[in-house]
Amino acid sequence: MTQQIRWTTSDLELLPESSNRYEIIDGELYVTRAPNWRHQTAISNATAELREWSIASRLGIAIPMPGIIFSDADNVIPDLIWISHDRLALTEDEAGHFTAAPELIIEVLSFGKENEKRDRETKLKLYSTRGTQEYWILNWKLQQVEVYRREQAVLQLFATLNASDTLVSPLLPGFSCLVSRFFL
């Protein structure tokens, strides 16, 4: 019987510099190659929409690809987060990484079944157990957004929105965005 390797945050320092993204979830190492331009465009567009609303509302900030170190065995780099100013003050470590969940995490589906499974199952479970209030999964291929909201202490699928639908959120008062704007 072989013993499974459990990766830790300190192990990441031993990996070679590359354009790959390294994440650890429940002690398992996930390596993702640099995403394609449609993936990056969706992140840029979602960042722009949330940034504009955040400046107007003064309630928080949108941050693309931040490091979140929940524990030594859970170290991730979501595509985008939105965090309130109140929560921001409580969750940043000395190196500028977050140590607790922001209110909103957004992942853009990466190409491949393994990557989709990680975003839809593994990360959903992690973000749910760590207290994220909303989780949006952007699917650039279908031009859809899956919206998960916290209900009874877990993230549950609330809606799947198509390009012609408008995304609103009780977490972001006054925020409104046509889904197609994420995929222009």
C-alpha positions, 0 to 999 in steps of 0.5 A, spaced: 500 500 500 502 506 498 502 512 502 499 518 499 503 525 499 500 530 503 502 537 500 503 543 505 504 551 503 511 550 505 512 545 499 510 550 494 516 554 495 520 548 493 516 548 486 520 551 480 518 558 478 513 557 472 507 560 469 503 554 472 498 555 478 499 551 484 494 550 489 493 545 495 486 543 497 485 538 503 493 536 502 492 535 494 496 539 489 493 541 483 497 544 477 493 548 472 497 551 466 496 558 464 488 559 461 486 561 454 484 568 452 477 567 453 478 565 460 482 571 462 477 576 458 472 573 463 476 575 469 478 582 466 470 583 465 468 581 471 473 585 475 471 591 471 464 590 473 465 589 480 470 594 481 466 600 478 460 598 483 465 597 488 468 604 487 461 607 487 458 603 493 465 604 497 463 597 500 469 593 498 474 591 493 475 586 487 481 583 487 483 578 481 487 572 483 489 573 490 492 568 494 488 565 500 491 560 505 486 557 509 490 552 512 497 549 511 493 544 507 488 549 503 492 554 499 488 557 493 488 562 488 481 564 486 480 567 479 477 573 482 474 575 489 470 581 492 471 582 499 468 588 504 473 593 507 470 590 514 472 583 512 479 585 509 482 588 515 481 582 519 483 577 514 490 579 511 497 576 513 503 579 513 505 577 506 499 580 503 495 573 503 488 572 505 487 567 511 479 567 511 474 567 506 472 573 502 464 574 501 464 572 494 469 568 490 469 567 482 472 562 478 472 561 471 471 554 468 478 552 465 478 547 460 478 540 461 474 535 465 479 535 471 479 542 472 471 543 471 470 538 477 475 541 481 471 548 480 464 545 481 466 540 486 472 541 490 473 548 490 465 549 492 466 544 498 472 548 500 469 555 499 463 552 503 466 550 509 470 556 509 464 561 510 464 564 503 457 567 502 457 567 494 460 563 489 460 564 482 462 560 476 463 563 470 462 558 464 465 562 458 463 556 453 456 557 454 456 564 456 453 562 463 454 564 470 452 559 476 450 562 482 451 559 489 449 562 495 449 560 502 443 557 505 443 553 512 451 554 512 452 551 505 453 554 498 447 551 494 446 552 487 441 558 487 441 560 479 444 558 473 444 565 468 444 565 461 447 571 457 441 575 456 439 574 464 441 580 469 445 578 475 444 581 482 446 579 489 443 581 496 451 581 498 452 587 493 446 592 494 445 595 487 449 591 483 446 589 476 450 586 470 448 583 464 451 576 464 453 577 457 458 583 459 462 578 462 464 574 456 465 580 451 
